[in-house]
Amino acid sequence: MTTCAEPAPDISDRLLDMTGQSDLNPSSPLVMMHPALTNLEVICIISSYTERKSLPALASTCRAFKHPALNALWRDLQSVEPLVKCLPSDLFSIDQGCVVLQKPIDSKMWDILFEYTSRVHSITITHRSIPSTVIEPLGVLILSCPSTPASWFPNLRKLTWHAEGAHAFAQFLRMALVPSILVLHVEISSASPTFLSVLSSLGTSCPHLQNMTIRTRCKTDDGELLRQISPFIAQPISQLHHLHMLSIWDLGSQATEHIMQLRAMQSLSLDLTASSAWNKKPSLQFPGFDDLKWLGLSIHSIEHASNFLSSFQVVRSKQIEVGFTSDLEKYYFDATASTISQFLAILHERCDHDKLEYLSLSIGHFKGIRIESGAFRKLRAFANLTQLVIEGAGSVSMSDEELCQLASAWPKLQPSKSAAMLPPMPEYQHSMG
């Protein structure tokens, strides 16, 4: 059995000793502080502008600076390494290739650890920030913890997870999914059964979640990992009643029904590129979305966007943005004048005419596409449009008279810098002011 190598010096190295010492040395002469330093707001501002490497020293300066400096030090963790480093370096050893405890962790050590973790408001986990030399000792800590997992980070508000989905990583993720979390960003490259089980607990572990983004690092046209993960995310979404911002791939019809029932939902971004469900027109229709502020669709086919919107009886959203994913140029041949015209017609059929204020359609870098002005006549029904963005390398055939008719139909329309395919209308807009 060998003792784990002592970690390199870090800003957390002094924390254990600092916490055990008295706030003030009774034998030291009385030092009068400047009156400004009796103001907690001033002390917090000073701590927020102090370099991270100096915060432990600032915290040990006096009783007034201890808590504000520790709050600043632990508030936003870019790594979980300090959780291990704030404990004695000889606490762990290697036995037959596995990390083990040299001695039990006493209540004082747990109190020290929880004093720090209770100050954490955000954690960012990446492949680089959570090496095996950290995750293994952390796993031992989790297994030996006398308290529930939620007690580690009672004030955690944001978790960004760009690491693996192996069993060891899943242990920490389970500990970090606490009821106080409001923002969750997850990027998955692999998923063990344990990791999927943890994901399936999102609805009960994080009931107050408001903002969730889940992505994968797999190839967009390889949906095997997506199919594996989707059922474990679709079910807990129905329990996230406070969710108002969601960015994810198409999880299937059951998940879509769950999302429609979330009354707090305001912003929805869906990646349709890995789903084959929208290759044809849907046979069933959903009731639709009643009160979205933003709907974003990532596509590799204009037809997919048309079929998706056709699956709803109504879409009430202030802003709609549809765009090709940047790495799928091989699909760009799909866009034609007819498919674009069809999309605009379906938009007219399904979207609330009074609700829509912003429409953006990015159709890629095509050449030779010529859209007739009649395709835009359906959009004249959206009288509250303030911005219309049609991006691409094609062109629109439109007379001055037709342009005037569009300008009069959209009295609130503002000039757009990126409406590359549409003729400019600033002179008409100025005359309406």
C-alpha positions in Angstrom: 0.0 0.0 0.0 1.3 3.4 -1.0 0.3 6.9 0.0 -1.2 9.1 -2.8 1.3 11.6 -4.0 0.9 15.0 -2.5 -0.9 17.4 -4.9 0.8 20.4 -6.3 0.4 23.7 -4.5 -3.1 25.2 -5.0 -5.2 28.1 -3.7 -7.0 25.6 -1.5 -3.8 24.3 0.2 -4.1 26.6 3.2 -7.8 26.2 3.7 -7.7 23.3 6.2 -5.3 25.1 8.5 -7.1 28.4 8.1 -10.4 27.0 9.1 -9.0 25.4 12.3 -7.3 28.6 13.5 -9.0 31.3 15.6 -10.3 34.3 13.7 -8.2 36.6 15.8 -5.2 36.0 17.9 -6.1 37.2 21.5 -2.5 38.1 22.2 -2.3 40.4 19.2 -2.5 44.1 19.8 -5.9 45.7 19.0 -6.0 47.0 15.5 -8.5 49.7 14.5 -10.1 49.1 11.2 -11.2 51.8 8.8 -14.9 52.6 9.3 -15.6 51.5 5.6 -14.5 48.0 6.5 -17.4 47.7 8.9 -19.7 47.8 5.8 -20.4 44.3 4.6 -21.1 45.5 1.1 -17.7 47.1 0.8 -16.0 44.0 2.1 -17.8 41.9 -0.4 -16.8 44.2 -3.3 -13.2 44.0 -2.1 -13.4 40.2 -2.0 -14.9 40.0 -5.5 -12.0 42.0 -7.0 -9.3 40.0 -5.2 -7.3 37.5 -7.2 -8.3 33.9 -6.5 -4.8 32.9 -5.3 -5.0 35.7 -2.7 -8.5 34.9 -1.3 -7.3 32.3 1.2 -4.9 34.8 2.7 -7.6 37.5 2.7 -10.0 35.1 4.5 -7.5 34.6 7.3 -6.8 38.3 7.8 -9.6 38.9 10.3 -13.1 38.0 11.3 -14.7 40.6 9.0 -13.1 39.2 5.8 -13.4 35.5 6.5 -16.9 34.8 5.1 -17.0 37.3 2.2 -13.5 36.0 1.0 -14.5 32.4 1.3 -17.7 33.0 -0.5 -15.8 34.6 -3.4 -13.3 31.7 -3.4 -15.9 28.9 -3.5 -18.8 30.6 -5.3 -17.9 29.5 -8.9 -15.9 26.2 -9.1 -14.2 25.6 -12.5 -13.0 22.3 -11.1 -13.9 19.9 -8.3 -10.2 19.4 -7.4 -10.4 21.9 -4.5 -12.9 19.5 -2.8 -10.2 16.9 -2.5 -7.3 19.3 -1.9 -8.9 21.0 1.1 -8.5 17.7 3.0 -5.2 16.3 4.3 -3.0 15.0 1.5 -2.2 11.8 3.4 -5.9 10.9 3.8 -5.9 8.7 0.7 -3.6 5.9 -0.5 -3.4 3.4 -3.4 -4.1 -0.3 -2.6 -3.9 -2.7 -5.5 -4.6 0.1 -8.0 -7.6 1.5 -6.1 -7.9 4.7 -4.1 -8.8 3.9 -0.5 -9.0 5.9 2.8 -6.1 5.7 5.1 -8.3 6.6 8.1 -11.9 7.4 8.7 -13.0 11.0 8.1 -14.0 12.5 11.4 -16.9 14.9 12.0 -14.5 17.9 12.1 -13.3 17.1 8.6 -16.8 16.7 7.3 -17.8 20.1 8.9 -14.8 21.7 7.1 -15.8 20.3 3.8 -19.5 21.2 4.1 -18.5 24.7 5.2 -16.9 25.2 1.8 -19.4 23.2 -0.4 -22.3 25.2 1.1 -20.8 28.3 -0.5 -20.7 26.9 -4.0 -23.2 28.5 -6.4 -22.0 27.1 -9.8 -19.8 24.2 -10.9 -18.3 23.6 -14.3 -17.1 20.1 -15.1 -15.1 19.3 -18.2 -12.8 16.4 -19.2 -9.8 18.5 -18.1 -11.2 19.7 -14.8 -12.0 16.3 -13.4 -9.1 13.9 -14.1 -9.1 10.3 -12.7 -6.7 11.4 -9.9 -9.6 13.6 -8.6 -12.7 11.6 -9.5 -11.5 8.4 -7.7 -10.8 10.1 -4.3 -14.1 12.0 -4.8 -15.9 8.8 -5.3 -14.5 7.4 -2.0 -15.6 10.6 -0.2 -19.2 10.2 -1.6 -19.4 6.6 -0.5 -18.2 7.4 3.0 -20.3 10.6 3.5 -22.7 10.2 6.5 -25.2 12.8 5.0 -27.5 12.7 2.0 -26.1 13.7 -1.4 -28.2 16.9 -1.4 -26.3 18.1 1.7 -23.1 18.7 -0.3 -24.2 21.6 -2.4 -27.3 23.1 -0.7 -26.9 26.4 -2.5 -25.9 25.2 -6.0 -27.7 27.2 -8.7 -25.9 26.2 -11.9 -24.2 23.1 -13.1 -22.3 22.8 -16.4 -21.4 19.2 -17.3 -19.1 18.5 -20.2 -17.5 15.3 -19.0 -18.0 11.6 -19.5 -20.9 9.5 -18.5 -18.9 6.7 -16.9 -20.0 5.2 -13.6 -17.4 7.1 -11.5 -18.6 10.4 -13.1 -22.2 9.5 -12.6 -21.6 9.3 -8.8 -20.6 13.0 -8.7 -23.4 14.1 -11.0 -25.9 12.4 -8.7 -24.5 14.4 -5.8 -24.5 17.7 -7.7 -28.2 17.3 -8.9 -29.8 19.1 -5.9 -33.1 20.8 -5.5 -31.6 24.3 -5.6 -30.3 24.0 -9.2 -31.9 26.5 -11.6 -29.6 26.1 -14.6 -28.3 22.8 -16.0 -26.1 22.5 -19.1 -25.1 18.9 -20.0 -23.0 17.7 -23.0 -22.7 13.9 -23.2 -20.1 11.9 -25.0 -21.0 8.5 -23.5 -23.5 7.1 -21.1 -23.2 4.2 -18.7 -26.3 2.6 -17.2 -25.6 4.4 -13.9 -25.3 7.7 -15.7 -28.7 7.1 -17.5 -30.3 6.3 -14.2 -29.1 9.6 -12.8 -30.5 11.5 -15.7 -33.9 9.8 -15.2 -34.0 11.3 -11.7 -33.9 14.9 -12.9 -37.6 15.5 -12.3 -37.3 14.7 -8.6 -33.7 15.8 -8.0 -34.1 19.2 -9.5 -37.8 20.1 -9.3 -37.1 23.9 -9.5 -35.0 23.7 -12.7 -35.7 26.7 -15.0 -33.1 26.5 -17.8 -31.9 23.2 -19.3 -29.6 22.5 -22.2 -28.7 18.9 -23.1 -26.4 18.1 -26.1 -24.3 15.2 -27.3 -20.9 15.2 -28.8 -21.7 12.3 -31.2 -21.9 12.8 -34.9 -25.2 14.5 -35.9 -26.1 11.7 -38.4 -25.3 9.0 -35.8 -28.4 8.8 -33.6 -27.5 5.6 -31.6 -26.4 7.6 -28.5 -29.5 9.8 -28.8 -31.8 6.9 -29.0 -30.1 5.4 -26.0 -30.5 8.6 -23.9 -33.8 10.0 -25.1 -36.2 7.8 -22.9 -34.3 8.7 -19.8 -34.8 12.4 -20.4 -38.3 12.4 -21.9 -40.0 11.1 -18.8 -38.5 13.5 -16.2 -39.3 16.5 -18.4 -42.9 16.2 -17.5 -42.0 16.8 -13.8 -40.1 20.0 -14.5 -43.0 22.4 -14.0 -40.8 25.5 -13.5 -38.8 24.9 -16.8 -39.0 28.0 -19.0 -36.0 27.4 -21.3 -35.2 24.1 -23.0 -32.6 23.3 -25.6 -32.4 19.7 -26.7 -32.8 17.3 -29.7 -36.1 15.9 -30.8 -37.0 13.3 -28.1 -40.0 11.9 -29.8 -43.8 12.4 -29.7 -44.2 11.5 -26.0 -41.7 14.1 -24.9 -43.3 16.7 -27.2 -46.6 16.1 -25.4 -44.8 16.6 -22.1 -43.2 19.8 -23.2 -46.5 21.3 -24.5 -47.9 20.8 -21.0 -45.2 22.8 -19.3 -47.0 26.1 -18.7 -43.9 27.9 -17.7 -42.1 27.2 -21.0 -41.0 30.3 -22.8 -38.0 29.4 -25.0 -37.7 26.1 -26.8 -34.8 25.1 -29.1 -35.0 21.7 -30.9 -32.4 20.0 -33.0 -34.3 18.0 -35.7 -31.2 16.9 -37.6 -30.9 13.4 -36.1 -34.6 12.5 -36.3 -36.1 10.6 -39.2 -39.7 11.3 -37.9 -40.0 14.5 -40.0 -39.1 12.9 -43.4 -42.8 12.7 -44.1 -45.9 14.6 -43.1 -47.2 13.6 -39.6 -50.3 11.5 -39.4 -51.3 12.9 -36.0 -51.5 16.4 -34.7 -50.6 17.9 -31.3 -52.6 20.7 -29.8 -49.6 23.0 -30.1 -47.8 25.6 -28.0 -49.9 28.4 -26.4 -47.5 31.0 -25.2 -43.9 30.7 -26.3 -41.6 33.7 -26.6 -39.0 31.9 -28.8 -39.0 28.7 -30.9 -35.8 27.6 -32.6 -35.4 24.7 -35.0 -32.1 23.3 -36.2 -32.6 21.4 -39.5 -30.9 19.9 -42.5 -34.1 20.0 -44.6 -36.6 22.8 -45.1 -39.2 20.0 -45.5 -38.4 18.8 -42.0 -39.3 22.2 -40.6 -42.5 22.2 -42.6 -43.5 18.8 -41.4 -42.7 19.7 -37.8 -44.9 22.8 -37.8 -47.7 20.8 -39.6 -47.8 18.4 -36.6 -49.4 21.2 -34.4 -52.8 22.7 -34.6 -51.4 26.1 -33.6 -48.0 27.6 -32.6 -48.2 30.7 -30.6 -44.7 32.1 -30.4 -43.4 35.7 -30.5 -40.2 34.6 -32.2 -39.4 31.8 -34.6 -36.0 31.0 -35.9 -35.2 28.2 -38.4 -31.7 27.4 -39.6 -29.4 24.8 -41.1 -26.7 23.4 -38.9 -23.4 24.8 -40.1 -21.7 21.4 -40.6 -24.2 19.8 -42.9 -23.4 21.4 -46.3 -24.2 18.0 -47.9 -27.9 18.6 -47.2 -28.0 22.1 -48.7 -29.3 20.9 -52.1 -32.6 20.3 -50.4 -33.7 23.9 -50.4 -35.6 25.0 -53.5 -38.0 27.8 -54.2 -40.9 25.4 -53.9 -39.9 24.0 -50.5 -39.4 27.5 -49.1 -42.7 28.6 -50.5 -44.3 25.6 -48.9 -42.7 26.3 -45.5 -44.0 29.9 -45.6 -47.5 28.7 -46.4 -47.5 26.2 -43.5 -46.2 29.0 -41.3 -49.2 31.0 -42.3 -51.5 28.1 -41.5 -50.1 27.1 -38.1 -48.7 30.2 -36.4 -50.8 32.8 -34.6 -51.0 35.8 -36.8 -51.2 38.3 -34.0 -48.5 36.7 -31.9 -45.5 36.4 -34.3 -43.2 39.4 -34.1 -39.8 38.0 -35.3 -39.1 35.4 -38.1 -35.7 34.2 -39.2 -35.2 31.6 -41.9 -31.6 30.7 -42.7 -31.5 28.5 -45.8 -27.8 28.2 -46.3 -25.5 29.3 -49.1 -27.4 28.3 -52.2 -26.8 29.6 -55.6 -29.4 30.1 -58.3 -32.5 30.0 -56.0 -35.0 32.5 -57.2 -38.1 33.0 -55.0 -41.2 34.6 -56.5 -42.8 37.4 -54.5 -46.0 35.4 -54.2 -44.3 33.2 -51.6 -44.3 36.1 -49.2 -48.0 37.1 -49.6 -49.0 34.6 -46.9 -46.7 36.5 -44.4 -48.7 39.7 -44.9 -51.1 38.2 -42.3 -48.5 38.7 -39.6 -49.2 42.4 -39.0 -47.1 42.6 -35.9 -43.8 41.6 -37.5 -41.0 43.8 -36.3 -38.1 41.7 -37.9 -38.0 39.5 -40.9 -34.7 37.8 -41.7 -34.3 35.6 -44.8 -30.7 34.6 -45.1 -29.1 32.9 -48.0 -27.4 33.3 -51.4 -30.5 33.2 -53.5 -32.7 36.1 -54.6 -36.3 37.3 -54.4 -38.1 38.6 -57.5 -40.2 41.5 -56.3 -41.5 44.7 -58.0 -41.6 48.1 -56.2 -45.4 47.8 -56.0 -45.2 44.5 -54.3 -42.5 45.8 -51.9 -44.8 48.7 -51.0 -47.6 46.3 -50.2 -45.4 44.3 -47.9 -44.2 47.4 -46.2 -47.8 48.6 -45.6 -48.7 45.1 -44.3 -45.9 45.3 -41.7 -46.1 48.8 -40.2 -43.9 47.8 -37.3 -41.1 46.2 -39.4 -37.6 47.4 -38.6 -34.6 47.4 -41.0 -32.6 44.1 -40.7 -28.9 43.9 -41.4 -29.0 40.2 -42.3 -32.0 39.9 -44.6 -29.7 39.1 -47.4 -32.3 37.8 -49.8 -34.9 40.5 -49.4 -34.7 43.9 -51.1 -34.1 46.7 -48.6 -37.2 48.6 -47.4 -35.8 51.5 -45.4 -37.4 54.2 -47.5 -40.9 52.7 -47.0 -40.3 52.3 -43.3 -39.2 55.9 -42.9 -42.3 57.1 -44.7 -44.5 55.1 -42.3 -42.9 56.7 -39.2 
